[in-house]
């Protein structure tokens, strides 16, 4: 009898790298989520529902997810446009603009919140101009929206930018040669190639906005039922040592976030299959 064949992976060190990856994933993601769910299980479904089923909690959850969704949609449009401009056009100050996109990554969220509040407060630079036409930005939901746009825009731009760099100009030229209009080329040639990456950036921006605290807390005003976000409610419960209530609100946010991201992933799968068929 010959020696049995051993099927080795073409990637050296696959077992070791997989083990390290799963270990880090467990420590960073699975264990914290598991601890949250375990705390909720000890609290009980009745306790979780009693905590969440309050007007103040529902208002905070609705505010956080609604404004996060609007901010992510805004970033989806303008993030794709910004990525296209940075890749396809050469103009004075392009490198500075390109570097400024990463500013929300490097800037501490508390500093971002203080800066935005200083700009959009009634006595701030933009706040004064808005006050002249009867608008108030800081300490309103508009202020929260601006803060969420600020922290989420880089996720869309940086996710789409490499894909734009891979799209050759000859593709657009071929479409034009075949008689397609500019709008038709964008809708049926460019956008299908950008859609998977754009949806990934949208999901990242949405996830960041839902859990954002530092840049929002200063500009929100934190008025219950008006400008109070869900992460602030969790912080309040923790400061009062009511860990069960904090876990209950956290579980509610986790379930809503999971449902939203599941829908986005299904749309991504559909868009990839559509591109394959095209």
VOPAGU-2260 file (C-alpha; in pm, 1 decimal, decimal comma):
REM VOPAGU-2260
SITE   aa  ch    i         X         Y         Z
SITE  UNK   A    0       0,0       0,0       0,0
SITE  UNK   A    1     121,4     347,4     -84,2
SITE  UNK   A    2     134,5     631,4     157,3
SITE  UNK   A    3    -198,0     815,9     190,7
SITE  UNK   A    4    -220,2    1143,3       6,7
SITE  UNK   A    5    -212,6    1451,7     227,8
SITE  UNK   A    6    -402,6    1747,4      92,2
SITE  UNK   A    7    -212,1    2056,9     192,4
SITE  UNK   A    8    -340,9    2407,7     162,7
SITE  UNK   A    9    -171,3    2617,0    -107,9
SITE  UNK   A   10    -150,0    2898,4     148,8
SITE  UNK   A   11     136,7    2846,9     393,4
SITE  UNK   A   12      46,7    2896,9     756,7
SITE  UNK   A   13    -328,5    2885,6     691,7
SITE  UNK   A   14    -401,3    2698,7    1014,3
SITE  UNK   A   15    -195,9    2937,9    1226,7
SITE  UNK   A   16    -335,2    3252,1    1062,1
SITE  UNK   A   17    -690,1    3117,5    1088,5
SITE  UNK   A   18    -639,7    3042,1    1456,5
SITE  UNK   A   19    -506,0    3391,7    1525,8
SITE  UNK   A   20    -790,8    3548,6    1327,3
SITE  UNK   A   21   -1061,2    3353,3    1510,2
SITE  UNK   A   22    -899,9    3428,3    1845,7
SITE  UNK   A   23    -888,7    3801,5    1780,0
SITE  UNK   A   24   -1244,2    3794,1    1642,0
SITE  UNK   A   25   -1362,5    3621,1    1957,5
SITE  UNK   A   26   -1185,2    3864,1    2189,2
SITE  UNK   A   27   -1290,1    4179,5    2005,2
SITE  UNK   A   28   -1639,5    4092,2    1878,0
SITE  UNK   A   29   -1790,1    3764,3    1993,4
SITE  UNK   A   30   -1705,7    3779,7    2363,6
SITE  UNK   A   31   -1842,4    4133,3    2419,9
SITE  UNK   A   32   -2161,5    4050,4    2231,9
SITE  UNK   A   33   -2188,9    3721,8    2419,4
SITE  UNK   A   34   -2145,3    3900,8    2752,8
SITE  UNK   A   35   -2417,1    4149,8    2656,7
SITE  UNK   A   36   -2658,5    3873,1    2560,6
SITE  UNK   A   37   -2575,5    3678,0    2878,0
SITE  UNK   A   38   -2648,2    3985,1    3088,5
SITE  UNK   A   39   -2976,9    4025,5    2905,9
SITE  UNK   A   40   -3061,3    3657,4    2957,1
SITE  UNK   A   41   -3009,6    3696,1    3330,9
SITE  UNK   A   42   -3232,5    4004,8    3325,8
SITE  UNK   A   43   -3505,7    3816,2    3141,8
SITE  UNK   A   44   -3722,2    3901,0    2843,6
SITE  UNK   A   45   -3984,3    4061,3    3066,5
SITE  UNK   A   46   -3727,2    4290,6    3224,6
SITE  UNK   A   47   -3578,9    4382,7    2886,9
SITE  UNK   A   48   -3919,4    4465,3    2744,0
SITE  UNK   A   49   -4017,8    4666,1    3052,0
SITE  UNK   A   50   -3700,3    4872,6    3018,3
SITE  UNK   A   51   -3724,1    4929,5    2644,1
SITE  UNK   A   52   -4100,5    4982,9    2628,0
SITE  UNK   A   53   -4085,3    5338,5    2757,0
SITE  UNK   A   54   -4153,7    5658,6    2569,4
SITE  UNK   A   55   -3810,7    5803,4    2643,3
SITE  UNK   A   56   -3628,1    5490,4    2524,7
SITE  UNK   A   57   -3835,0    5453,7    2207,3
SITE  UNK   A   58   -3783,0    5821,3    2125,9
SITE  UNK   A   59   -3405,5    5787,7    2170,6
SITE  UNK   A   60   -3389,1    5470,4    1961,1
SITE  UNK   A   61   -3602,4    5620,6    1685,5
SITE  UNK   A   62   -3393,3    5937,2    1684,3
SITE  UNK   A   63   -3059,9    5752,7    1673,0
SITE  UNK   A   64   -3150,2    5509,9    1396,3
SITE  UNK   A   65   -3350,7    5760,1    1189,9
SITE  UNK   A   66   -3078,0    6024,2    1183,3
SITE  UNK   A   67   -2809,3    5758,8    1136,5
SITE  UNK   A   68   -2994,7    5626,6     832,4
SITE  UNK   A   69   -3039,6    5975,8     686,1
SITE  UNK   A   70   -2673,9    6060,6     748,7
SITE  UNK   A   71   -2559,6    5732,9     590,3
SITE  UNK   A   72   -2778,7    5796,3     283,3
SITE  UNK   A   73   -2636,2    6147,3     254,4
SITE  UNK   A   74   -2283,5    6008,5     282,3
SITE  UNK   A   75   -2365,3    5740,2      26,0
SITE  UNK   A   76   -2440,7    6003,1    -237,8
SITE  UNK   A   77   -2178,7    6262,5    -159,5
SITE  UNK   A   78   -1915,0    6008,3     -56,5
SITE  UNK   A   79   -1935,4    5844,6    -400,1
SITE  UNK   A   80   -1922,5    6183,9    -571,7
SITE  UNK   A   81   -1623,0    6288,9    -361,9
SITE  UNK   A   82   -1439,4    5965,1    -440,6
SITE  UNK   A   83   -1505,8    6015,3    -811,9
SITE  UNK   A   84   -1380,0    6374,9    -804,1
SITE  UNK   A   85   -1063,9    6284,9    -612,3
SITE  UNK   A   86    -973,8    6005,7    -855,0
SITE  UNK   A   87   -1082,2    6143,9   -1193,2
SITE  UNK   A   88    -996,4    6515,0   -1169,3
SITE  UNK   A   89    -679,0    6710,6   -1104,3
SITE  UNK   A   90    -718,4    7054,0    -944,9
SITE  UNK   A   91    -542,8    7282,2    -702,4
SITE  UNK   A   92    -580,1    7161,5    -345,8
SITE  UNK   A   93    -680,2    6806,3    -440,0
SITE  UNK   A   94    -416,9    6648,9    -214,2
SITE  UNK   A   95    -525,6    6866,4      76,2
SITE  UNK   A   96    -889,6    6766,9      20,5
SITE  UNK   A   97    -787,4    6402,5      -7,7
SITE  UNK   A   98    -601,1    6422,4     323,4
SITE  UNK   A   99    -890,1    6606,6     490,3
SITE  UNK   A  100   -1119,1    6310,6     419,1
SITE  UNK   A  101    -929,5    6110,7     681,6
SITE  UNK   A  102    -960,5    6384,8     943,2
SITE  UNK   A  103   -1260,7    6224,9    1123,3
SITE  UNK   A  104   -1052,9    5907,4    1161,3
SITE  UNK   A  105    -765,5    6087,2    1331,6
SITE  UNK   A  106    -959,7    6347,3    1528,7
SITE  UNK   A  107   -1087,9    6239,2    1872,5
SITE  UNK   A  108   -1466,1    6234,3    1869,9
SITE  UNK   A  109   -1490,2    6467,6    2168,7
SITE  UNK   A  110   -1271,9    6723,3    1989,3
SITE  UNK   A  111   -1490,4    6689,2    1680,2
SITE  UNK   A  112   -1802,2    6748,1    1889,4
SITE  UNK   A  113   -1658,2    7056,5    2055,8
SITE  UNK   A  114   -1541,6    7194,9    1719,2
SITE  UNK   A  115   -1878,5    7139,0    1553,9
SITE  UNK   A  116   -2057,3    7297,0    1848,4
SITE  UNK   A  117   -1829,9    7601,0    1832,6
SITE  UNK   A  118   -1903,5    7640,2    1461,7
SITE  UNK   A  119   -2278,9    7580,8    1466,9
SITE  UNK   A  120   -2374,3    7729,1    1804,8
SITE  UNK   A  121   -2586,3    8047,1    1787,8
SITE  UNK   A  122   -2271,0    8254,2    1841,6
SITE  UNK   A  123   -2054,5    8039,1    1613,5
SITE  UNK   A  124   -1941,4    8116,7    1259,6
SITE  UNK   A  125   -2204,9    7911,0    1077,8
SITE  UNK   A  126   -2455,7    7937,9    1361,2
SITE  UNK   A  127   -2472,2    8314,9    1329,3
SITE  UNK   A  128   -2536,2    8294,5     955,6
SITE  UNK   A  129   -2810,5    8037,5    1015,1
SITE  UNK   A  130   -2964,3    8254,1    1288,6
SITE  UNK   A  131   -2995,3    8543,8    1046,1
SITE  UNK   A  132   -3237,3    8342,7     833,8
SITE  UNK   A  133   -3418,2    8196,6    1134,9
SITE  UNK   A  134   -3246,2    7858,6    1153,9
SITE  UNK   A  135   -3099,7    7693,1    1458,2
SITE  UNK   A  136   -2853,7    7410,1    1408,2
SITE  UNK   A  137   -2671,4    7335,1    1732,1
SITE  UNK   A  138   -2877,9    7169,6    2008,4
SITE  UNK   A  139   -3127,9    7046,2    1751,8
SITE  UNK   A  140   -3161,3    6731,9    1541,0
SITE  UNK   A  141   -2989,1    6917,2    1256,1
SITE  UNK   A  142   -2678,1    6939,3    1470,8
SITE  UNK   A  143   -2689,1    6565,1    1534,8
SITE  UNK   A  144   -2728,5    6501,3    1162,4
SITE  UNK   A  145   -2424,3    6716,5    1079,2
SITE  UNK   A  146   -2212,8    6537,4    1340,5
SITE  UNK   A  147   -2312,5    6195,6    1203,4
SITE  UNK   A  148   -2235,2    6305,4     847,4
SITE  UNK   A  149   -1894,2    6427,7     961,6
SITE  UNK   A  150   -1791,3    6097,8    1121,2
SITE  UNK   A  151   -1939,2    5874,2     848,8
SITE  UNK   A  152   -1832,8    6036,2     521,5
SITE  UNK   A  153   -1478,7    5887,5     511,0
SITE  UNK   A  154   -1613,7    5531,9     525,7
SITE  UNK   A  155   -1798,1    5569,1     195,4
SITE  UNK   A  156   -1528,5    5769,7      19,9
SITE  UNK   A  157   -1239,2    5544,2     117,5
SITE  UNK   A  158   -1436,2    5228,5      31,3
SITE  UNK   A  159   -1541,4    5349,9    -314,1
SITE  UNK   A  160   -1215,6    5525,2    -408,2
SITE  UNK   A  161   -1014,3    5209,0    -494,8
SITE  UNK   A  162   -1299,4    5082,6    -712,7
SITE  UNK   A  163   -1312,0    5412,0    -904,8
SITE  UNK   A  164    -935,9    5386,2    -963,4
SITE  UNK   A  165    -986,0    5042,2   -1121,4
SITE  UNK   A  166   -1251,7    5160,3   -1366,6
SITE  UNK   A  167   -1071,3    5235,7   -1691,5
SITE  UNK   A  168   -1171,2    5536,2   -1894,8
SITE  UNK   A  169   -1191,9    5312,0   -2200,4
SITE  UNK   A  170   -1510,5    5163,8   -2055,5
SITE  UNK   A  171   -1681,1    5502,7   -2064,4
SITE  UNK   A  172   -1538,8    5576,7   -2408,4
SITE  UNK   A  173   -1667,1    5244,9   -2543,3
SITE  UNK   A  174   -2013,2    5320,8   -2406,3
SITE  UNK   A  175   -2008,7    5663,1   -2569,8
SITE  UNK   A  176   -1888,0    5511,1   -2898,1
SITE  UNK   A  177   -2188,7    5279,5   -2897,6
SITE  UNK   A  178   -2415,6    5581,2   -2877,3
SITE  UNK   A  179   -2499,4    5581,5   -2506,0
SITE  UNK   A  180   -2564,3    5914,8   -2340,0
SITE  UNK   A  181   -2366,7    6026,9   -2036,0
SITE  UNK   A  182   -2661,1    5956,7   -1806,0
SITE  UNK   A  183   -2710,3    5610,2   -1956,6
SITE  UNK   A  184   -2341,3    5532,1   -1909,7
SITE  UNK   A  185   -2353,7    5636,4   -1545,8
SITE  UNK   A  186   -2669,1    5437,9   -1470,8
SITE  UNK   A  187   -2591,8    5118,0   -1660,2
SITE  UNK   A  188   -2210,5    5103,5   -1668,4
SITE  UNK   A  189   -2054,7    5300,8   -1382,8
SITE  UNK   A  190   -2306,4    5263,2   -1099,9
SITE  UNK   A  191   -2338,6    4882,1   -1122,8
SITE  UNK   A  192   -1962,9    4853,4   -1074,1
SITE  UNK   A  193   -1965,8    5095,7    -781,2
SITE  UNK   A  194   -2275,7    4959,7    -607,2
SITE  UNK   A  195   -2117,3    4675,9    -399,7
SITE  UNK   A  196   -1840,5    4900,1    -264,9
SITE  UNK   A  197   -2082,8    5188,8    -209,8
SITE  UNK   A  198   -2317,6    4966,0      -9,7
SITE  UNK   A  199   -2024,6    4844,1     199,4
SITE  UNK   A  200   -1929,4    5203,2     276,6
SITE  UNK   A  201   -2294,2    5280,8     350,4
SITE  UNK   A  202   -2311,4    4994,3     599,9
SITE  UNK   A  203   -1989,9    5109,7     769,9
SITE  UNK   A  204   -2112,8    5469,8     789,8
SITE  UNK   A  205   -2447,0    5355,0     929,0
SITE  UNK   A  206   -2283,2    5134,6    1191,5
SITE  UNK   A  207   -2051,9    5416,5    1298,4
SITE  UNK   A  208   -2338,2    5666,2    1320,8
SITE  UNK   A  209   -2564,2    5440,7    1527,7
SITE  UNK   A  210   -2306,1    5398,7    1801,6
SITE  UNK   A  211   -2156,7    5748,3    1783,2
SITE  UNK   A  212   -2141,2    5930,9    2114,9
SITE  UNK   A  213   -1846,5    6168,3    2152,4
SITE  UNK   A  214   -1907,2    6396,0    1854,2
SITE  UNK   A  215   -2284,3    6407,3    1911,1
SITE  UNK   A  216   -2311,8    6462,5    2285,0
SITE  UNK   A  217   -2189,6    6823,9    2275,0
SITE  UNK   A  218   -2399,8    6945,5    1982,7
SITE  UNK   A  219   -2718,1    6748,7    2056,5
SITE  UNK   A  220   -2852,1    6943,2    2353,5
SITE  UNK   A  221   -2956,0    6611,0    2514,1
SITE  UNK   A  222   -3319,7    6704,7    2566,5
SITE  UNK   A  223   -3529,5    6394,9    2651,7
SITE  UNK   A  224   -3778,0    6300,4    2379,4
SITE  UNK   A  225   -3625,9    6564,0    2147,7
SITE  UNK   A  226   -3247,2    6537,6    2101,4
SITE  UNK   A  227   -3149,9    6253,3    2333,5
SITE  UNK   A  228   -2966,1    5968,7    2157,8
SITE  UNK   A  229   -2974,9    5603,7    2260,8
SITE  UNK   A  230   -2603,2    5575,7    2351,3
SITE  UNK   A  231   -2654,1    5859,3    2601,9
SITE  UNK   A  232   -2931,9    5660,7    2769,8
SITE  UNK   A  233   -2691,9    5368,6    2808,1
SITE  UNK   A  234   -2430,3    5596,8    2964,7
SITE  UNK   A  235   -2691,7    5737,2    3204,1
SITE  UNK   A  236   -2791,7    5388,0    3313,8
SITE  UNK   A  237   -2429,0    5289,4    3366,6
SITE  UNK   A  238   -2362,6    5599,0    3576,4
SITE  UNK   A  239   -2660,6    5502,9    3790,2
SITE  UNK   A  240   -2517,5    5146,8    3820,7
SITE  UNK   A  241   -2829,7    5009,1    3653,8
SITE  UNK   A  242   -2639,6    4759,1    3440,6
SITE  UNK   A  243   -2949,0    4553,1    3357,8
SITE  UNK   A  244   -3125,0    4850,3    3200,2
SITE  UNK   A  245   -2808,3    4947,8    3010,0
SITE  UNK   A  246   -2781,2    4591,6    2876,8
SITE  UNK   A  247   -3148,8    4593,8    2777,3
SITE  UNK   A  248   -3110,0    4912,5    2570,7
SITE  UNK   A  249   -2787,1    4775,6    2424,8
SITE  UNK   A  250   -2961,2    4455,1    2317,3
SITE  UNK   A  251   -3238,9    4657,4    2152,6
SITE  UNK   A  252   -2978,7    4854,5    1956,8
SITE  UNK   A  253   -2797,0    4532,1    1867,1
SITE  UNK   A  254   -3111,0    4367,5    1727,8
SITE  UNK   A  255   -3213,7    4672,8    1525,4
SITE  UNK   A  256   -2859,7    4715,2    1390,2
SITE  UNK   A  257   -2838,2    4347,7    1297,5
SITE  UNK   A  258   -3167,6    4367,4    1107,2
SITE  UNK   A  259   -3058,4    4678,3     916,0
SITE  UNK   A  260   -2717,3    4534,1     826,7
SITE  UNK   A  261   -2879,4    4207,0     719,9
SITE  UNK   A  262   -3098,3    4395,8     473,0
SITE  UNK   A  263   -2793,8    4583,0     340,3
SITE  UNK   A  264   -2600,0    4257,4     295,3
SITE  UNK   A  265   -2891,6    4102,5     106,8
SITE  UNK   A  266   -2897,2    4404,7    -123,8
SITE  UNK   A  267   -2521,3    4364,0    -175,4
SITE  UNK   A  268   -2564,4    3998,6    -272,4
SITE  UNK   A  269   -2842,1    4093,2    -513,9
SITE  UNK   A  270   -2630,9    4369,0    -670,6
SITE  UNK   A  271   -2332,3    4136,0    -721,0
SITE  UNK   A  272   -2551,9    3873,4    -885,7
SITE  UNK   A  273   -2706,2    4140,1   -1106,5
SITE  UNK   A  274   -2361,2    4253,2   -1217,6
SITE  UNK   A  275   -2274,4    3891,1   -1293,2
SITE  UNK   A  276   -2580,2    3850,6   -1509,0
SITE  UNK   A  277   -2509,1    4175,9   -1688,9
